[in-house]
Amino acid sequence: MSEHDPGTSEHNPSTEITHPGQPQSEVMAVRQGMWGTGGGSGDTSGYGGIVRVLTRPAPSSQPYGGWFDAVVERIHQLAPGAIERVVVHRGELTLYVHGEKMLDLARPLRDDAQLRFEHCASVSGVHYPEEKGAELHSVYHFQSMTHNRRLRIEAACPDDDPHLPSIVSVYPAADWHERETWDMYGIVFDGHPALTRILMPDDWPGHPQRKDYPLGGVEVEYKGATIPPPDERRSY
């Protein structure tokens, strides 16, 4: 699955990271390698000495440039209170929206003449364990074929209440994308017509693309798979 991952830097985490023409970046977390030459591991790769500073672009301020200002202003009019922050980074527009407003935003995003983002290209997930209260993110990529524009929208929900509204009623093509995001990350899309696993077996425990999912050293979980005859398969 594609993800809207934050950038990385190996600078001191206390240093402000800037890019010409771009807003400053916010430090989200600092990660270090998980093994090294110490402790008798026998590893000589030096991986344990690597330090990665995970960052993401800070909110942008107007004017955003190009068509971005008109689109943001129109969304403010049609879905007031939906946008939490606006980020313009590397020539792309990303809107961080309040999760409960996602369905309210979807219909005008598709139908309004000034917006006309008719195509939902993908819905995917990201897991940020360090972002307390908003650990799970769902990232949506929309395309306007009318205006030849692309827009990224990101909505977050907490790990202990991982619910977001489904947009399948507005964008039917999001059906399997939401199922995959549920399967891999555990985000529950309320109102989805059949939110079942799509990659893993129905009885698979956990969500394999979360960062807290075991990477190894556990009993193999694969149980085999069978394909039932057509008249016994699930229907939607």
C-alpha positions in Angstrom: 0.0 0.0 0.0 1.1 3.5 -0.6 1.7 5.7 2.3 2.2 9.4 2.9 5.3 9.0 5.0 7.1 11.9 6.6 10.6 12.7 5.5 13.7 11.8 7.3 16.9 13.6 8.3 20.0 12.7 10.2 20.4 16.2 11.8 20.3 16.8 15.5 16.6 16.5 16.6 16.8 19.9 18.3 17.8 21.6 15.0 15.0 23.2 13.0 14.9 21.6 9.5 14.0 23.9 6.7 13.8 23.7 2.9 13.9 26.6 0.5 10.4 27.9 -0.2 8.8 25.4 2.2 7.5 25.6 5.7 9.6 24.4 8.6 9.4 20.7 9.4 8.1 19.3 12.7 10.0 16.6 14.4 7.7 13.6 15.1 10.1 11.0 16.5 13.8 10.0 16.7 14.6 6.4 16.0 17.8 4.4 16.4 18.9 1.1 14.9 17.8 -2.0 16.7 21.1 -3.9 16.8 24.8 -3.2 16.6 28.3 -4.4 17.5 27.6 -4.4 21.3 26.0 -7.1 23.4 27.7 -10.0 21.6 25.2 -10.0 18.7 28.0 -10.5 16.2 26.5 -7.8 14.0 29.1 -5.6 12.4 26.8 -3.6 10.0 26.8 -0.5 12.2 23.0 -0.4 11.8 22.6 0.0 15.6 24.4 3.4 15.3 22.0 4.9 12.8 19.8 7.7 14.1 16.8 8.8 12.0 14.8 11.9 12.8 11.3 11.6 11.4 9.8 14.9 10.4 6.8 16.2 8.6 6.1 19.6 7.0 4.6 22.2 9.3 1.3 23.9 8.4 1.5 26.4 5.5 0.0 29.9 5.5 -1.7 31.7 2.7 -1.2 32.5 -0.1 -0.6 28.8 -1.0 -0.1 29.5 -4.7 -1.7 28.4 -7.9 -5.2 26.9 -7.6 -4.6 25.8 -4.0 -6.1 28.9 -2.4 -9.3 28.7 -4.4 -9.8 25.0 -3.5 -9.1 25.5 0.2 -11.5 28.5 0.4 -14.2 26.6 -1.4 -13.9 23.6 1.0 -14.1 26.0 3.9 -17.4 27.3 2.5 -18.9 23.9 1.7 -17.6 21.9 4.7 -17.0 24.4 7.5 -14.7 23.2 10.2 -13.6 20.2 8.3 -10.0 21.3 7.6 -7.6 21.1 10.5 -4.5 22.3 8.8 -3.2 22.9 5.3 0.3 21.8 4.1 1.9 22.7 0.8 5.0 20.7 0.3 7.0 19.9 -2.8 4.3 21.3 -5.0 1.5 19.2 -3.6 -1.5 20.1 -1.5 -2.4 18.1 1.6 -5.4 18.8 3.7 -5.5 17.3 7.2 -9.2 17.0 8.2 -11.1 16.1 11.3 -12.0 12.4 10.9 -15.7 12.8 11.7 -16.1 15.3 8.9 -14.7 13.1 6.1 -18.1 12.0 4.8 -19.5 15.5 5.0 -16.6 16.6 2.9 -16.7 13.8 0.3 -19.9 14.8 -1.5 -19.1 18.4 -2.2 -15.6 17.4 -3.1 -17.0 15.2 -5.8 -20.0 17.2 -7.0 -19.2 20.9 -6.6 -18.4 22.5 -10.0 -15.4 24.4 -8.6 -13.9 21.2 -7.1 -15.0 18.2 -9.1 -12.6 15.7 -7.7 -14.5 12.8 -9.3 -12.0 10.1 -8.8 -10.8 8.6 -5.5 -7.5 6.9 -6.6 -6.6 5.3 -3.3 -7.3 5.0 0.4 -4.4 3.8 2.5 -3.2 3.7 6.1 -0.3 4.9 8.2 0.6 4.1 11.8 2.3 6.7 14.0 2.6 5.1 17.4 4.3 8.2 18.8 1.3 10.5 17.8 -0.8 10.0 21.0 -4.5 10.3 20.4 -4.1 10.2 16.6 -2.0 7.1 16.0 -3.8 5.8 12.9 -4.1 7.9 9.7 -6.1 7.2 6.6 -4.7 8.9 3.5 -6.9 9.6 0.5 -5.8 10.6 -3.0 -8.3 12.4 -5.2 -8.1 13.4 -8.8 -10.1 16.0 -10.7 -10.3 15.0 -14.3 -12.4 18.1 -15.0 -9.7 20.5 -13.8 -6.6 18.2 -14.0 -5.7 18.5 -10.4 -4.7 16.1 -7.6 -5.4 16.5 -3.9 -4.3 14.5 -0.8 -6.5 14.4 2.3 -5.4 12.8 5.6 -7.7 12.0 8.5 -6.6 10.5 11.9 -8.2 8.5 14.6 -7.0 7.2 18.0 -5.6 3.7 18.4 -8.2 3.0 21.2 -11.1 4.1 19.1 -10.1 3.5 15.5 -13.2 4.7 13.7 -13.6 6.9 10.6 -16.7 7.2 8.3 -16.7 5.3 5.1 -16.9 7.2 1.9 -18.0 4.3 -0.2 -21.5 5.8 -0.6 -19.9 8.7 -2.4 -16.9 7.0 -4.0 -17.8 3.3 -4.7 -14.2 2.7 -5.8 -13.0 3.2 -2.2 -14.7 -0.1 -1.3 -11.7 -2.5 -1.6 -9.3 0.3 -0.5 -11.1 0.7 2.8 -11.2 -3.1 3.3 -7.4 -3.3 2.8 -6.8 -0.4 5.2 -9.0 -2.2 7.8 -7.2 -5.5 7.1 -3.7 -4.0 7.4 -4.1 -1.3 10.0 -7.4 -1.9 11.9 -9.2 1.3 11.0 -12.9 0.7 11.2 -14.8 2.5 8.4 -18.3 3.0 9.8 -21.0 2.6 7.2 -18.9 0.4 4.9 -21.2 -2.2 3.2 -19.0 -5.2 4.0 -15.9 -4.4 6.0 -14.1 -7.8 5.9 -10.5 -8.8 5.3 -9.3 -8.7 1.8 -5.7 -10.0 1.9 -5.5 -12.0 5.1 -7.6 -15.0 6.1 -10.8 -14.1 7.9 -9.5 -15.4 11.3 -6.1 -13.8 11.1 -5.1 -12.1 14.4 -3.9 -8.5 14.3 -3.2 -6.1 11.5 0.2 -6.8 9.8 1.3 -3.3 8.7 1.0 -1.7 12.1 4.4 -0.8 13.6 3.5 -2.8 16.7 3.0 -6.0 14.8 5.7 -8.6 15.5 8.4 -8.8 12.8 9.8 -12.1 13.9 10.6 -14.4 16.7 7.0 -15.6 17.0 5.2 -18.8 16.0 4.3 -18.9 12.4 0.7 -17.9 12.1 -0.2 -19.1 8.6 -3.0 -21.7 8.9 -3.4 -22.6 5.2 -6.3 -21.5 3.1 -9.2 -23.1 1.2 -11.4 -21.8 -1.5 -15.1 -22.8 -1.0 -17.3 -23.7 -3.9 -19.0 -20.7 -5.6 -22.4 -21.2 -3.9 -20.8 -21.1 -0.4 -18.6 -18.0 -0.9 -19.4 -14.7 0.8 -21.7 -12.4 -1.1 -21.9 -8.7 -0.7 
